[in-house]
């Protein structure tokens, strides 16, 4: 089930730089059986507003990000509903997952307290490795106690082996890889969690 938040149509062959912003919110029940029907609905929405073949690669990236966001909602949100917001404009596609469930935690391999507690000032601005495998390292850059930006660093192809190290934050790595910007924000006043992926067009 979905609802239109602020949807504006534009012509199919209109250049991307002149597109009118279009936005839609999709309500997800956090039920694994509803995941793929909703995924298909969101992808159809993207294809309607980015109909040219030149955007197929971008839509494919969005699909990978959406799979991870919906999986995250099913496994970790601990709430009944999640909102997936998709905004398309002349510069980028912005996908945001928001809920009022469990606040995001980094796993225990980091050397500081989880994000659910106030971070000490010494950690603000720090770049902390939170995941690694044979292909890439994932870092959490601490902007403040409620804002984390995720960055990836690709490993040399020569380091690839048969044994992969798949840890809890692998999904975050996937989302960071398929987006130009990927970050988490928490709003203490409303207890709202937001993961946002931005894909440049």
C-alpha positions in Angstrom: 0.0 0.0 0.0 1.4 3.4 -0.8 0.4 7.0 -0.7 1.3 10.0 -2.9 2.9 12.8 -0.9 3.6 15.4 -3.5 3.7 14.0 -7.0 4.1 16.2 -10.0 4.3 14.8 -13.5 6.7 15.9 -16.3 7.0 15.1 -20.0 8.6 11.7 -20.9 11.3 13.3 -23.1 12.0 16.3 -20.9 15.8 16.6 -20.2 16.7 15.6 -16.7 18.1 19.0 -15.8 14.7 20.6 -16.3 12.6 18.0 -14.5 10.0 19.1 -12.0 10.6 17.4 -8.6 8.4 14.4 -8.0 8.0 12.6 -4.7 6.1 9.7 -3.4 5.9 7.9 0.0 5.4 4.2 0.2 4.1 2.6 3.5 5.8 -0.8 4.2 4.3 -3.2 6.7 7.7 -4.6 7.6 6.4 -8.0 6.5 8.7 -10.1 4.3 5.8 -11.2 2.2 5.0 -7.6 1.3 8.7 -6.8 0.4 8.8 -7.8 -3.3 5.4 -6.4 -4.3 6.4 -3.1 -2.8 9.9 -3.3 -4.4 8.2 -3.8 -7.8 5.8 -0.9 -7.1 8.7 1.5 -6.3 10.7 0.4 -9.3 7.6 1.0 -11.6 7.4 4.5 -10.1 11.0 5.2 -10.9 10.6 3.8 -14.5 7.6 6.0 -15.0 9.5 9.2 -14.1 12.8 8.1 -15.6 11.6 6.4 -18.7 14.7 6.8 -20.9 17.1 3.8 -21.3 19.9 6.0 -20.1 18.5 5.7 -16.6 18.4 1.9 -16.5 21.7 1.6 -14.7 20.6 4.2 -12.0 17.3 2.4 -11.5 19.3 -0.9 -11.1 21.3 0.8 -8.4 18.1 2.0 -6.7 16.8 -1.6 -6.8 19.8 -2.9 -4.9 19.5 -0.1 -2.3 15.8 -0.7 -1.9 16.3 -4.4 -1.3 18.7 -3.7 1.5 16.5 -1.0 3.0 13.4 -3.2 3.0 15.4 -6.2 4.4 16.7 -3.9 7.1 13.2 -2.9 8.0 12.0 -6.5 8.3 15.0 -7.6 10.4 15.9 -4.6 12.5 13.3 -1.9 12.8 11.2 -3.5 15.6 8.1 -1.5 14.6 5.0 -2.1 12.6 5.5 0.3 9.7 8.3 1.9 7.7 8.0 4.8 5.2 10.1 4.6 2.0 10.2 8.1 0.4 11.4 8.5 -3.2 12.2 11.9 -4.5 13.4 12.5 -8.1 14.6 15.9 -9.3 17.0 17.2 -12.0 20.1 16.4 -9.9 19.5 13.1 -8.2 17.2 10.3 -6.9 16.8 10.4 -3.1 15.6 7.3 -1.3 14.8 7.6 2.5 13.7 4.9 4.9 12.2 6.3 8.1 10.6 4.7 11.1 10.2 5.2 14.9 11.6 1.8 15.8 14.9 0.8 17.3 17.7 3.3 16.9 20.6 2.3 14.7 23.5 0.5 16.4 27.0 0.0 15.2 28.1 -3.5 16.0 30.4 -4.2 19.0 33.6 -4.5 16.9 33.9 -0.7 17.2 35.8 0.7 20.2 33.2 3.2 21.4 29.6 3.1 22.7 26.8 2.5 20.3 25.1 5.4 18.7 22.1 4.9 21.0 24.0 6.7 23.7 25.5 10.2 23.4 28.9 10.0 21.8 31.9 11.6 23.6 33.2 14.7 21.9 36.4 12.9 21.1 34.6 10.7 18.5 32.9 13.5 16.6 34.5 13.8 13.2 36.3 10.4 13.5 36.3 7.9 10.7 35.8 4.4 12.1 36.0 1.1 10.1 32.9 -0.9 10.8 33.0 -3.6 8.2 35.6 -5.1 5.9 35.7 -7.9 3.4 37.9 -8.9 0.5 36.4 -6.2 -1.8 36.0 -3.1 0.4 36.1 -1.4 3.8 33.1 0.5 5.2 33.7 3.5 7.4 31.3 5.4 9.7 32.2 9.1 9.8 30.7 10.5 13.0 29.2 14.0 12.2 27.5 14.2 15.6 25.7 12.0 18.1 22.7 11.6 15.7 24.3 11.8 12.3 26.6 9.2 10.6 27.9 9.3 7.0 29.0 6.0 5.5 32.0 5.9 3.2 33.6 3.0 1.3 37.2 2.3 0.3 37.7 -0.4 -2.3 40.4 -2.9 -1.8 42.9 -4.0 -4.4 41.7 -6.8 -6.6 44.8 -8.8 -5.6 43.5 -9.1 -2.0 40.4 -11.1 -3.1 40.4 -14.7 -1.6 37.8 -17.5 -1.3 37.1 -16.7 2.3 34.8 -13.6 2.7 34.2 -11.8 6.0 30.5 -11.2 5.9 29.6 -9.2 9.0 26.4 -7.5 10.3 27.0 -4.3 8.3 27.3 -5.9 4.9 24.0 -4.4 3.8 25.3 -0.9 4.7 28.3 -1.6 2.4 26.0 -2.5 -0.4 24.0 0.7 0.0 27.1 2.9 0.2 28.5 1.2 -2.9 25.4 1.8 -5.0 24.8 5.4 -4.0 26.8 8.7 -4.2 25.9 9.6 -0.7 24.6 7.4 2.1 23.9 8.5 5.7 21.9 7.9 8.9 20.2 10.5 11.0 18.3 10.2 14.3 15.9 12.9 15.5 15.6 12.7 19.3 12.6 15.0 19.5 10.5 12.7 17.3 12.5 9.5 17.8 12.6 9.2 14.0 15.3 7.1 12.4 16.3 7.9 8.8 18.6 6.2 6.3 19.1 8.2 3.1 20.7 7.2 -0.2 21.3 9.7 -2.9 22.0 8.6 -6.4 23.2 11.3 -8.9 21.5 11.4 -12.3 
